[in-house]
């Protein structure tokens, strides 16, 4: 069995510096690591993780190992691995199989190497690890006690598995914790998506018409940050409640077929397939920029883009020009993959601090609990509130507490108007 595979082991020292920088901005996870070091709640537990291999993920892995776990890790996106971090993790004894620029075959090869380590608990970001265990590697299923899922897209896939009866072990939907999606999805995705677009293009956002496809928490964050940079933001939606929210939040809302004619930058954040497709591409103005901030590279139809193009060329890193048969030029960022990770560094450490604190505490919960029926479970309320308290403490913020009288008032129905 292979112990690890990374691009360049000599990058490890650079990786340690990156991890050190991230750790300084992740105080909640460091508080959890201190307790894990004392209590060893994961002693003897093998964890299999398919996550973006970034400096923030390394801080999570370090905390889990401090708790006694053995960790096998692969990347959850072919373009998101930070090779210096992967090299550092290999030196720390992590069974890491990840490098930037993987082919699809290499990507799934790495997932299978993680499964070879026979994990008791899985940590996933997009559900590719879980789906592989349930399809190609059912030999690993009897040993798996439970798992966690980091993303909206992954939770959607896992709930589909649960509805169809395919899910064979319990999953905690980390994405659905308040201290995850209200902060990671909104502020993390918002800032890092804009960061990725700017790194890939170096364009001025002020005055541009920027179209956000999808107004979930990720879309909200992108729209909020784009407006803050001076962009004229247009939102497209299929959900009437979210569309109404976008209107009330002050954004222009219209069908994508209309937005396609006037938009200058398009960002998808829906979790669905073929959001931008042939009929939209056909209406776009010369020079339009296309970016995706949803988990998989399926939201922009690459097939349609290829069919409509007469040629393509790389203009700069993470920026491809597609020359269409009618002479228009469209620009695709990061091959249609996650622009915030492929063209930038992903979410800032401060926001991943809370997301990964939920991961660590959910893993501990699964390790200690009896084997649960195969369903998708919410993060326990006490974990969510613990993460919030630890974050406030780290920020030096003190909040009020209910008095005994107030607690009694909220717990009874008899008292009304006095």
DALIN-V988564 format. One line per field, one symbol per residue. ss: DSSP state (H for helix, E for strand, L for the rest). phi: phi as a letter, one per 20 degrees, with the letter a starting at -180 (. if undefined). A space follows every 10 residues. Layout:
ss->???
phi->???
This chain:
ss->LLLLELLLHH HHHHHHHHHH HHHHLLHHHH HHHHHHHHHL LLLLLEEEEE LLLLHHHHHH HHHHHHLLLE EEEELLLLLL LLHHHHHHHH HLLLEEELLL LLLHHHHHHH HHHHHHLLLL EEEELLLHHH HHHHHLLHHH HHHLLEEEEL LHHHHHHHHH HHHHLLLLLE EEEHHHLHHH HHHHHHHHHH HHHHHHHHHH HLLLLLLLEE EEELLLHHHH HHHHHHHHLL LEEEEELLLH HHHHHHHHLL LEELLHHHHH HHLLEEEELL LLLLLELHHH HLLLLLLLEE EELLLLLLLE LHHHHHHHEE EEEEEELLEE EEEELLLLEE EEEHHHLEHH HHLLLLLLHH HHHHHHHHHH HHHHHHHHLL LLLLLEEELL HHHHHHHHHH HHHHLLLLLL LLLHHHHHHH HLLLLLLL
phi->.feabcfbff egffffffff ffffdcffff fffgfgffel fdgneeddcc cfecffffff gfffffeofd cdccfdbfde fefffgffff ffneedcabf nfffffgfgf fffffgelfe cdcccomfff fffedecffe ggeeeabcce dggffgffff fffenefdbf ceeggefgfd ffdgfefffg ffffgfffff cleeegnfed ddeocffffg ffffffffen feedddbdef ffffgfffen efcbfffefg fdfdcccebd ndelfdcgfe gfeffgnfdd cccefdedfe fffffffeee abbeebgmcd edeefenfcd cdellnegff dfdcdmffgg efgfgfffgf fffggffeff fegfbedffg gffgffffff ffgfemdddf cfffffffff ecdfecfe
